[in-house]
Amino acid sequence: MLLDIQNLSVVFHDQDAPFSAVKGVDLQVAKGEIVGIVGESGSGKSMIAHTIMGLIQRSACKISGKVLFDGTDLLTMDRETLRTYQGDELSIIFQEPMTSLNPTMRIGKQVEESLRIHTDMTKEARRARALEAMELAELDDPASLYDKYPHELSGGMRQRVMIASALVQRPQLLIADEPTTALDVTIQAEILKTLKEINRKEGTAILFISHDLGVVRHLCQRVVVMQKGQIVEQGPADQVFHQPQEDYTKRLIAARPTRRKLKGSVRHG
């Protein structure tokens, strides 16, 4: 198993009373698998992603359980060791690229930034790898985009730049945290198609996080449904959508528009 999360809990103590953001979560992602996590805002799905990536300030909360990546517990690593996994073995794509991209840095340099930090590759080799990643992310004419700035690209192209940045070190697991929410319907469908192609060509496992059941059903092989920090149901996508067992899942599916082919996003809560 590539990712094996066991009894994960995240409790924050910086409020009047302790707040449990994640409660006893067990979740697995096999090599080459696409798994979706769905749930309304505040269900804990993004908190799981941030915990896997080591993006939560440990002093602000108590994290218990295990997050095993290829058999190694990410939670017991020191920060320096964890950084060797970030980008190299694990990468994440966020919802809004304009908050993640540096507006003063050219696109190509941003795509290859993790290579400068984590490898001793030459300038020429970094550029070649960056162009390869941009092509994998289905950006047209990567060489011409390499020297452009983020504001010169469309929203869909900027999201593809973020995908290229996440793929440049060829990670085994790609975490996509609401990556299509800010995009229009047509671009959303294209990004989902790109992620499917990356999974097929590279064998990259994907943990896809969304509030949108239609998107998850379109992309994922297995689905995990979360509510208030807990998993309420999980299983193969067809089973969860056609034969949901839990009342909460049934309500989510019932609230989803019946005639829909990736036509926008509907938030459940």
C-alpha positions as CSV (number, residue, x, y, z in Angstrom):
1,M,0.0,0.0,0.0
2,L,1.5,3.4,-1.0
3,L,-0.4,5.5,1.5
4,D,-1.8,3.9,4.7
5,I,-3.4,6.3,7.2
6,Q,-4.3,4.6,10.5
7,N,-6.5,6.1,13.2
8,L,-5.5,9.7,12.3
9,S,-6.7,12.4,14.6
10,V,-5.9,16.1,14.6
11,V,-7.0,18.2,17.6
12,F,-6.4,22.0,17.8
13,H,-5.9,23.6,21.3
14,D,-5.7,27.2,20.3
15,Q,-9.3,27.9,21.0
16,D,-11.5,28.1,24.1
17,A,-12.1,24.4,23.9
18,P,-10.2,21.7,21.9
19,F,-11.4,21.3,18.3
20,S,-11.2,17.9,16.7
21,A,-10.7,18.5,13.0
22,V,-10.0,14.9,12.1
23,K,-11.3,12.0,14.2
24,G,-9.9,8.4,13.9
25,V,-9.5,8.3,10.1
26,D,-8.4,5.2,8.3
27,L,-7.7,5.7,4.7
28,Q,-5.6,3.9,2.0
29,V,-4.3,4.7,-1.5
30,A,-2.7,2.0,-3.5
31,K,0.0,2.6,-6.1
32,G,-1.5,4.0,-9.3
33,E,-5.0,4.4,-7.7
34,I,-7.2,7.5,-7.8
35,V,-9.1,8.0,-4.6
36,G,-11.6,10.8,-3.9
37,I,-12.5,12.4,-0.6
38,V,-15.8,14.2,-0.6
39,G,-17.6,16.2,2.0
40,E,-19.0,19.6,2.8
41,S,-16.8,22.5,4.0
42,G,-15.2,21.8,7.3
43,S,-15.5,18.0,7.0
44,G,-11.8,17.6,7.5
45,K,-10.9,16.5,4.0
46,S,-8.3,19.3,3.4
47,M,-6.9,18.9,6.9
48,I,-6.0,15.3,6.0
49,A,-4.2,16.5,2.9
50,H,-2.2,19.1,4.8
51,T,-1.3,16.6,7.5
52,I,0.0,14.2,4.9
53,M,2.2,16.9,3.4
54,G,3.4,18.2,6.8
55,L,1.8,21.6,6.2
56,I,0.3,21.9,9.7
57,Q,2.2,23.6,12.4
58,R,2.7,20.8,14.9
59,S,2.9,23.1,17.9
60,A,-0.6,24.3,17.2
61,C,-2.3,20.9,17.5
62,K,-2.0,17.3,18.6
63,I,-1.7,14.8,15.8
64,S,-2.0,11.1,16.7
65,G,-2.2,7.9,14.6
66,K,0.0,7.0,11.7
67,V,0.5,8.3,8.1
68,L,2.5,5.5,6.5
69,F,4.0,6.3,3.1
70,D,5.5,3.2,1.5
71,G,5.8,1.8,5.0
72,T,7.5,4.9,6.6
73,D,5.5,7.0,9.1
74,L,5.5,10.7,7.9
75,L,4.3,11.8,11.4
76,T,7.5,10.7,13.2
77,M,9.9,12.3,10.8
78,D,11.8,15.4,11.6
79,R,11.2,18.4,9.3
80,E,14.4,18.0,7.4
81,T,13.7,14.4,6.5
82,L,10.1,15.2,5.6
83,R,11.3,17.9,3.2
84,T,13.1,15.2,1.2
85,Y,9.7,13.5,0.6
86,Q,7.9,16.7,-0.3
87,G,8.0,17.2,-4.0
88,D,10.1,14.1,-4.6
89,E,7.6,11.5,-3.4
90,L,4.6,13.6,-2.5
91,S,3.2,16.7,-4.2
92,I,0.1,18.8,-3.8
93,I,-2.0,21.0,-6.0
94,F,-4.0,23.8,-4.4
95,Q,-7.3,25.3,-5.4
96,E,-6.2,28.8,-6.5
97,P,-2.9,29.0,-8.4
98,M,-2.7,32.8,-8.2
99,T,-2.1,32.5,-4.4
100,S,0.5,29.8,-5.0
101,L,2.4,31.2,-8.0
102,N,4.9,34.1,-7.5
103,P,3.7,36.9,-9.7
104,T,7.3,38.3,-10.1
105,M,8.9,35.0,-11.2
106,R,8.8,33.5,-14.7
107,I,6.7,30.3,-15.1
108,G,9.6,28.1,-16.1
109,K,11.6,29.0,-13.0
110,Q,8.7,28.3,-10.7
111,V,8.1,24.9,-12.3
112,E,11.7,23.9,-11.7
113,E,12.0,25.5,-8.3
114,S,11.8,22.2,-6.4
115,L,14.6,20.8,-8.6
116,R,16.9,23.7,-7.5
117,I,16.1,23.0,-3.9
118,H,16.2,19.2,-3.8
119,T,18.6,18.1,-6.6
120,D,22.0,18.9,-8.0
121,M,20.8,19.0,-11.5
122,T,22.4,21.4,-14.0
123,K,20.5,24.4,-15.2
124,E,20.1,22.8,-18.6
125,A,18.8,19.5,-17.1
126,R,16.3,21.5,-14.9
127,R,15.0,23.3,-17.9
128,A,14.5,20.1,-19.8
129,R,12.7,18.5,-16.9
130,A,10.5,21.5,-16.4
131,L,9.5,21.5,-20.1
132,E,8.8,17.8,-19.9
133,A,6.5,18.4,-16.9
134,M,4.7,21.2,-18.6
135,E,4.1,19.0,-21.6
136,L,2.8,16.3,-19.4
137,A,0.4,18.8,-17.9
138,E,-0.8,19.5,-21.4
139,L,0.4,23.1,-21.7
140,D,0.7,24.0,-25.4
141,D,4.2,25.1,-26.5
142,P,6.0,24.9,-23.1
143,A,9.1,26.6,-24.5
144,S,7.2,29.8,-25.3
145,L,5.5,29.7,-21.9
146,Y,8.7,29.2,-19.9
147,D,9.6,32.9,-19.8
148,K,6.1,34.2,-19.3
149,Y,4.7,35.5,-16.0
150,P,1.6,34.2,-14.3
151,H,-0.6,37.2,-15.2
152,E,0.0,36.5,-18.9
153,L,-1.7,33.1,-18.6
154,S,-5.4,32.1,-18.3
155,G,-6.8,30.6,-15.2
156,G,-6.7,27.1,-16.7
157,M,-3.2,27.5,-17.9
158,R,-2.1,28.7,-14.4
159,Q,-3.6,25.6,-12.9
160,R,-1.7,23.4,-15.4
161,V,1.5,25.2,-14.4
162,M,0.7,24.1,-10.8
163,I,0.2,20.6,-12.0
164,A,3.5,20.7,-13.9
165,S,5.3,22.0,-10.7
166,A,3.8,19.2,-8.7
167,L,4.9,16.6,-11.3
168,V,8.4,17.9,-12.0
169,Q,10.1,15.5,-9.6
170,R,7.8,12.6,-10.6
171,P,6.2,12.0,-7.3
172,Q,4.5,8.7,-6.5
173,L,1.5,10.4,-4.9
174,L,-0.2,13.6,-6.1
175,I,-2.7,15.3,-3.8
176,A,-5.2,17.5,-5.6
177,D,-7.0,19.8,-3.1
178,E,-10.1,21.2,-4.9
179,P,-8.0,21.9,-8.0
180,T,-10.9,22.7,-10.4
181,T,-13.3,24.7,-8.1
182,A,-12.2,28.1,-9.4
183,L,-12.3,27.1,-13.1
184,D,-15.2,27.3,-15.5
185,V,-17.0,24.2,-16.7
186,T,-15.0,23.5,-19.9
187,I,-11.6,24.1,-18.3
188,Q,-12.6,22.0,-15.3
189,A,-13.4,19.0,-17.6
190,E,-10.1,19.5,-19.4
191,I,-8.1,19.5,-16.1
192,L,-9.8,16.3,-15.0
193,K,-8.9,14.7,-18.3
194,T,-5.3,15.7,-17.8
195,L,-5.2,14.2,-14.4
196,K,-6.6,10.9,-15.7
197,E,-3.9,10.9,-18.4
198,I,-1.2,11.6,-15.9
199,N,-2.4,8.7,-13.9
200,R,-2.5,6.4,-17.0
201,K,0.9,7.5,-18.4
202,E,2.9,7.9,-15.3
203,G,1.2,5.5,-12.9
204,T,0.9,8.4,-10.4
205,A,-1.5,7.8,-7.5
206,I,-3.9,10.6,-6.9
207,L,-5.8,11.7,-3.8
208,F,-8.5,14.0,-5.1
209,I,-10.3,16.2,-2.6
210,S,-13.6,17.9,-3.6
211,H,-17.0,19.0,-2.3
212,D,-18.3,18.1,-5.8
213,L,-19.7,14.6,-6.1
214,G,-20.0,14.8,-9.9
215,V,-16.3,15.6,-10.3
216,V,-15.3,12.8,-8.0
217,R,-17.5,10.3,-9.7
218,H,-16.1,11.2,-13.1
219,L,-12.5,10.8,-12.0
220,C,-12.0,8.4,-9.0
221,Q,-12.0,4.7,-8.6
222,R,-12.7,4.8,-4.9
223,V,-14.6,7.3,-2.8
224,V,-14.3,8.3,0.8
225,V,-17.2,10.4,2.3
226,M,-16.4,12.6,5.3
227,Q,-18.6,14.5,7.8
228,K,-17.4,16.5,10.8
229,G,-13.9,15.1,10.7
230,Q,-15.0,11.4,10.4
231,I,-15.3,9.0,7.5
232,V,-18.9,8.0,7.3
233,E,-18.6,5.7,4.2
234,Q,-16.1,4.5,1.7
235,G,-15.9,2.1,-1.2
236,P,-15.7,1.7,-5.0
237,A,-17.1,4.8,-6.7
238,D,-19.9,2.9,-8.4
239,Q,-21.0,1.3,-5.2
240,V,-21.0,4.5,-3.2
241,F,-23.0,6.4,-5.8
242,H,-25.4,3.7,-6.8
243,Q,-25.9,1.9,-3.5
244,P,-25.0,4.3,-0.7
245,Q,-25.3,2.8,2.8
246,E,-25.3,5.9,5.0
247,D,-28.0,8.5,5.4
248,Y,-25.4,11.4,5.0
249,T,-24.1,9.9,1.7
250,K,-27.7,9.5,0.5
251,R,-28.5,13.1,1.3
252,L,-25.4,14.3,-0.6
253,I,-26.3,12.3,-3.6
254,A,-29.9,13.4,-3.5
255,A,-28.8,17.1,-3.3
256,R,-26.7,16.7,-6.5
257,P,-28.4,17.9,-9.7
258,T,-29.7,14.8,-11.6
259,R,-29.0,16.1,-15.1
260,R,-25.4,17.1,-15.0
261,K,-22.3,16.6,-17.1
262,L,-19.7,18.5,-15.2
263,K,-21.8,21.7,-15.4
264,G,-20.4,23.8,-12.7
265,S,-20.0,23.1,-9.0
266,V,-22.6,22.7,-6.3
267,R,-21.6,23.1,-2.7
268,H,-23.3,21.1,-0.1
269,G,-23.3,23.4,2.8
